[in-house]
Amino acid sequence: MEWRIFDPMEASRHFDHIVIGTGSMGSATCYYLTKRGKRVLGIEQFSLPHDQGSHGGQTRIIRKAYYEHPDYIPLLNRAYHNWQELEKETQERCYYETGILYAGKKGNSILKGVKSAAAKYAIPLELLRHQPSGVFKLPPDYELLFEPEAGFLLPDIAIRAFAEAAVNRGAIIHTGEKVLDIDYGSDLVTVTTDRGNYTCEK
């Protein structure tokens, strides 16, 4: 896709919001702001997508039985819903449901956290009685849990899908443009790049 580049003849360089960096978080932010009817500029110093950010790489795991803290789980439920909406709107598949296997000694803190999270939020979780054949060779006393709704996401496709959907809704996304300064004025924010100045509310 060819990203919309600012036309010097355009009347205004003012936006409701400017998003600096259009990786996984930035491209999603552009998308959801445009869904709210905001005039949005996204500025990315690299290409889109690229391998210079935290989203770099082919895949990212996603799971609901989040043992780190149960407060994340309502956010994860919403994220699953949002991935489905994005895929429907863009016809791009970002999420693959493969399931995830947790294995460890009985009483392991991670396994306890997974079971607690699953019980609290009614997340499907299976206790496997036998090891998956031909895949792993695990100690016989290990406890095996399988979360069928877990899977993986494709960051590059997701970023591109969010950005294209944002542009289709009216966002402007510049790539290859580096931010040099941000001035938080009393009324407006001024963003200076190697191509010029822009102003925004936020």
C-alpha positions as a LaTeX table, in Angstrom:
\begin{tabular}{lrrr}
\hline
Residue & $x$ (\AA) & $y$ (\AA) & $z$ (\AA) \\
\hline
Met1 & 0.00 & 0.00 & 0.00 \\
Glu2 & 1.13 & 3.55 & $-0.74$ \\
Trp3 & 0.82 & 5.68 & 2.39 \\
Arg4 & $-0.67$ & 9.17 & 2.09 \\
Ile5 & 2.05 & 11.79 & 2.13 \\
Phe6 & 1.39 & 15.38 & 3.12 \\
Asp7 & 0.68 & 17.70 & 0.25 \\
Pro8 & 2.29 & 21.17 & 0.81 \\
Met9 & $-0.76$ & 22.71 & $-0.84$ \\
Glu10 & $-3.07$ & 21.15 & 1.76 \\
Ala11 & $-4.69$ & 23.95 & 3.78 \\
Ser12 & $-3.93$ & 22.66 & 7.25 \\
Arg13 & $-1.20$ & 20.82 & 9.09 \\
His14 & $-3.37$ & 20.68 & 12.18 \\
Phe15 & $-4.79$ & 17.44 & 13.55 \\
Asp16 & $-6.84$ & 16.32 & 16.51 \\
His17 & $-4.17$ & 13.78 & 17.37 \\
Ile18 & $-0.64$ & 12.99 & 16.23 \\
Val19 & 0.62 & 9.46 & 16.85 \\
Ile20 & 4.40 & 9.10 & 16.88 \\
Gly21 & 5.46 & 5.62 & 15.85 \\
Thr22 & 3.04 & 3.41 & 13.93 \\
Gly23 & 4.10 & $-0.05$ & 15.04 \\
Ser24 & 1.66 & $-2.37$ & 16.75 \\
Met25 & 0.49 & 0.17 & 19.34 \\
Gly26 & 0.67 & 3.23 & 17.10 \\
Ser27 & $-1.14$ & 1.77 & 14.10 \\
Ala28 & $-3.90$ & 0.45 & 16.37 \\
Thr29 & $-4.16$ & 3.88 & 18.03 \\
Cys30 & $-4.53$ & 5.57 & 14.62 \\
Tyr31 & $-7.26$ & 3.09 & 13.72 \\
Tyr32 & $-9.32$ & 3.49 & 16.88 \\
Leu33 & $-9.01$ & 7.28 & 16.89 \\
Thr34 & $-10.29$ & 7.45 & 13.32 \\
Lys35 & $-13.19$ & 5.19 & 14.32 \\
Arg36 & $-14.09$ & 7.92 & 16.81 \\
Gly37 & $-14.11$ & 10.48 & 14.02 \\
Lys38 & $-10.81$ & 12.13 & 14.89 \\
Arg39 & $-8.44$ & 13.72 & 12.36 \\
Val40 & $-5.22$ & 11.76 & 12.86 \\
Leu41 & $-1.63$ & 11.96 & 11.65 \\
Gly42 & 0.66 & 8.99 & 12.25 \\
Ile43 & 4.41 & 9.59 & 11.91 \\
Glu44 & 6.83 & 6.67 & 11.49 \\
Gln45 & 10.56 & 7.18 & 11.07 \\
Phe46 & 11.04 & 3.77 & 9.43 \\
Ser47 & 9.01 & 1.82 & 6.88 \\
Leu48 & 5.74 & 0.16 & 7.79 \\
Pro49 & 6.06 & $-2.45$ & 9.11 \\
His50 & 9.75 & $-2.65$ & 10.10 \\
Asp51 & 12.08 & $-4.71$ & 12.28 \\
Gln52 & 13.33 & $-1.90$ & 14.55 \\
Gly53 & 10.61 & $-2.06$ & 17.23 \\
Ser54 & 9.31 & $-4.33$ & 19.96 \\
His55 & 6.85 & $-5.84$ & 17.48 \\
Gly56 & 9.68 & $-7.19$ & 15.28 \\
Gly57 & 9.52 & $-10.89$ & 14.49 \\
Gln58 & 7.16 & $-13.30$ & 12.82 \\
Thr59 & 4.72 & $-14.14$ & 15.62 \\
Arg60 & 3.43 & $-13.25$ & 19.08 \\
Ile61 & 1.66 & $-15.63$ & 21.48 \\
Ile62 & $-1.78$ & $-14.67$ & 22.76 \\
Arg63 & $-3.54$ & $-16.52$ & 25.59 \\
Lys64 & $-6.38$ & $-15.83$ & 28.01 \\
Ala65 & $-5.32$ & $-17.83$ & 31.11 \\
Tyr66 & $-2.89$ & $-15.09$ & 32.02 \\
Tyr67 & $-1.17$ & $-16.33$ & 35.16 \\
Glu68 & 0.82 & $-13.12$ & 35.71 \\
His69 & $-2.29$ & $-11.34$ & 37.04 \\
Pro70 & $-6.02$ & $-11.96$ & 36.53 \\
Asp71 & $-6.70$ & $-8.24$ & 36.00 \\
Tyr72 & $-5.34$ & $-8.62$ & 32.46 \\
Ile73 & $-8.00$ & $-11.13$ & 31.46 \\
Pro74 & $-10.88$ & $-8.69$ & 30.79 \\
Leu75 & $-8.44$ & $-6.79$ & 28.55 \\
Leu76 & $-7.54$ & $-10.03$ & 26.77 \\
Asn77 & $-11.21$ & $-10.90$ & 26.23 \\
Arg78 & $-11.65$ & $-7.48$ & 24.62 \\
Ala79 & $-8.49$ & $-8.00$ & 22.55 \\
Tyr80 & $-9.83$ & $-11.28$ & 21.12 \\
His81 & $-13.04$ & $-9.49$ & 20.19 \\
Asn82 & $-11.09$ & $-6.65$ & 18.56 \\
Trp83 & $-8.92$ & $-9.03$ & 16.52 \\
Gln84 & $-12.08$ & $-10.60$ & 15.13 \\
Glu85 & $-13.47$ & $-7.18$ & 14.23 \\
Leu86 & $-10.24$ & $-6.13$ & 12.51 \\
Glu87 & $-10.08$ & $-9.36$ & 10.51 \\
Lys88 & $-13.69$ & $-8.91$ & 9.43 \\
Glu89 & $-13.15$ & $-5.30$ & 8.34 \\
Thr90 & $-9.84$ & $-5.83$ & 6.53 \\
Gln91 & $-10.19$ & $-9.43$ & 5.34 \\
Glu92 & $-6.70$ & $-10.04$ & 6.75 \\
Arg93 & $-6.09$ & $-12.99$ & 9.03 \\
Cys94 & $-4.01$ & $-11.93$ & 12.04 \\
Tyr95 & $-4.89$ & $-14.53$ & 14.68 \\
Tyr96 & $-4.39$ & $-18.30$ & 14.49 \\
Glu97 & $-5.96$ & $-20.48$ & 17.16 \\
Thr98 & $-3.55$ & $-23.33$ & 17.89 \\
Gly99 & $-3.89$ & $-23.87$ & 21.62 \\
Ile100 & $-1.01$ & $-23.78$ & 24.08 \\
Leu101 & 0.45 & $-26.49$ & 26.30 \\
Tyr102 & 1.60 & $-25.72$ & 29.84 \\
Ala103 & 3.81 & $-28.34$ & 31.49 \\
Gly104 & 5.55 & $-28.47$ & 34.85 \\
Lys105 & 5.74 & $-30.13$ & 38.22 \\
Lys106 & 2.54 & $-30.24$ & 40.23 \\
Gly107 & 2.27 & $-27.19$ & 42.44 \\
Asn108 & 4.34 & $-25.06$ & 40.05 \\
Ser109 & 3.41 & $-21.40$ & 40.51 \\
Ile110 & 2.78 & $-20.85$ & 36.78 \\
Leu111 & 0.45 & $-23.83$ & 36.53 \\
Lys112 & $-1.37$ & $-22.73$ & 39.68 \\
Gly113 & $-1.79$ & $-19.26$ & 38.21 \\
Val114 & $-3.09$ & $-20.64$ & 34.90 \\
Lys115 & $-5.67$ & $-22.81$ & 36.70 \\
Ser116 & $-6.73$ & $-19.95$ & 38.97 \\
Ala117 & $-7.17$ & $-17.56$ & 36.03 \\
Ala118 & $-9.13$ & $-20.14$ & 34.04 \\
Ala119 & $-11.41$ & $-20.91$ & 36.98 \\
Lys120 & $-12.09$ & $-17.24$ & 37.78 \\
Tyr121 & $-13.00$ & $-16.28$ & 34.20 \\
Ala122 & $-14.40$ & $-19.59$ & 32.86 \\
Ile123 & $-11.58$ & $-19.99$ & 30.36 \\
Pro124 & $-11.53$ & $-23.42$ & 28.70 \\
Leu125 & $-8.60$ & $-25.42$ & 30.11 \\
Glu126 & $-7.98$ & $-29.13$ & 29.77 \\
Leu127 & $-5.99$ & $-31.37$ & 32.11 \\
Leu128 & $-4.21$ & $-33.85$ & 29.84 \\
Arg129 & $-3.87$ & $-37.38$ & 31.16 \\
His130 & $-1.25$ & $-38.40$ & 28.62 \\
Gln131 & 1.65 & $-36.63$ & 26.96 \\
Pro132 & 1.19 & $-35.59$ & 23.32 \\
Ser133 & 2.74 & $-38.42$ & 21.36 \\
Gly134 & 5.91 & $-37.76$ & 19.39 \\
Val135 & 6.14 & $-34.08$ & 20.29 \\
Phe136 & 7.76 & $-33.73$ & 23.72 \\
Lys137 & 9.51 & $-36.07$ & 26.09 \\
Leu138 & 8.51 & $-34.77$ & 29.50 \\
Pro139 & 9.07 & $-36.25$ & 32.97 \\
Pro140 & 6.23 & $-38.63$ & 33.88 \\
Asp141 & 5.30 & $-36.63$ & 36.99 \\
Tyr142 & 4.67 & $-33.41$ & 35.07 \\
Glu143 & 1.19 & $-31.89$ & 35.04 \\
Leu144 & $-0.03$ & $-31.00$ & 31.55 \\
Leu145 & $-2.59$ & $-28.28$ & 30.86 \\
Phe146 & $-3.94$ & $-27.31$ & 27.44 \\
Glu147 & $-5.63$ & $-23.97$ & 26.70 \\
Pro148 & $-7.42$ & $-24.50$ & 23.34 \\
Glu149 & $-8.29$ & $-20.84$ & 22.64 \\
Ala150 & $-4.68$ & $-19.65$ & 22.83 \\
Gly151 & $-2.73$ & $-19.08$ & 19.64 \\
Phe152 & $-0.49$ & $-16.64$ & 17.86 \\
Leu153 & $-0.69$ & $-13.33$ & 16.03 \\
Leu154 & 1.20 & $-12.12$ & 12.96 \\
Pro155 & 2.54 & $-8.65$ & 13.91 \\
Asp156 & 3.50 & $-7.46$ & 10.42 \\
Ile157 & 0.10 & $-8.32$ & 8.97 \\
Ala158 & $-1.69$ & $-6.83$ & 11.99 \\
Ile159 & 0.23 & $-3.55$ & 11.76 \\
Arg160 & $-0.44$ & $-3.26$ & 8.05 \\
Ala161 & $-4.12$ & $-4.08$ & 8.56 \\
Phe162 & $-4.54$ & $-1.47$ & 11.32 \\
Ala163 & $-2.72$ & 1.18 & 9.29 \\
Glu164 & $-4.63$ & 0.52 & 6.07 \\
Ala165 & $-7.95$ & 0.53 & 7.93 \\
Ala166 & $-7.00$ & 3.82 & 9.60 \\
Val167 & $-6.09$ & 5.41 & 6.26 \\
Asn168 & $-9.34$ & 4.13 & 4.74 \\
Arg169 & $-11.14$ & 5.96 & 7.54 \\
Gly170 & $-9.27$ & 9.21 & 6.85 \\
Ala171 & $-6.02$ & 9.02 & 8.80 \\
Ile172 & $-2.79$ & 10.26 & 7.25 \\
Ile173 & 0.30 & 8.13 & 7.90 \\
His174 & 3.78 & 9.32 & 6.99 \\
Thr175 & 6.66 & 6.87 & 6.80 \\
Gly176 & 10.35 & 7.68 & 6.57 \\
Glu177 & 9.81 & 10.85 & 8.61 \\
Lys178 & 11.70 & 11.50 & 11.83 \\
Val179 & 10.38 & 13.54 & 14.76 \\
Leu180 & 12.94 & 16.11 & 15.93 \\
Asp181 & 11.07 & 17.98 & 18.64 \\
Ile182 & 7.77 & 18.16 & 20.52 \\
Asp183 & 6.67 & 21.48 & 22.04 \\
Tyr184 & 3.81 & 21.29 & 24.52 \\
Gly185 & 2.30 & 24.76 & 24.26 \\
Ser186 & $-0.50$ & 26.14 & 26.39 \\
Asp187 & $-3.09$ & 25.57 & 23.66 \\
Leu188 & $-1.53$ & 23.26 & 21.08 \\
Val189 & 1.20 & 20.68 & 20.74 \\
Thr190 & 3.70 & 21.37 & 17.94 \\
Val191 & 5.56 & 18.43 & 16.45 \\
Thr192 & 8.65 & 19.23 & 14.38 \\
Thr193 & 9.99 & 16.62 & 11.98 \\
Asp194 & 12.64 & 16.52 & 9.29 \\
Arg195 & 9.85 & 17.51 & 6.86 \\
Gly196 & 8.25 & 20.37 & 8.75 \\
Asn197 & 5.89 & 21.29 & 11.58 \\
Tyr198 & 2.47 & 19.96 & 12.57 \\
Thr199 & 0.10 & 20.94 & 15.37 \\
Cys200 & $-2.45$ & 18.94 & 17.29 \\
Glu201 & $-4.69$ & 18.94 & 20.33 \\
Lys202 & $-3.07$ & 15.80 & 21.75 \\
\hline
\end{tabular}
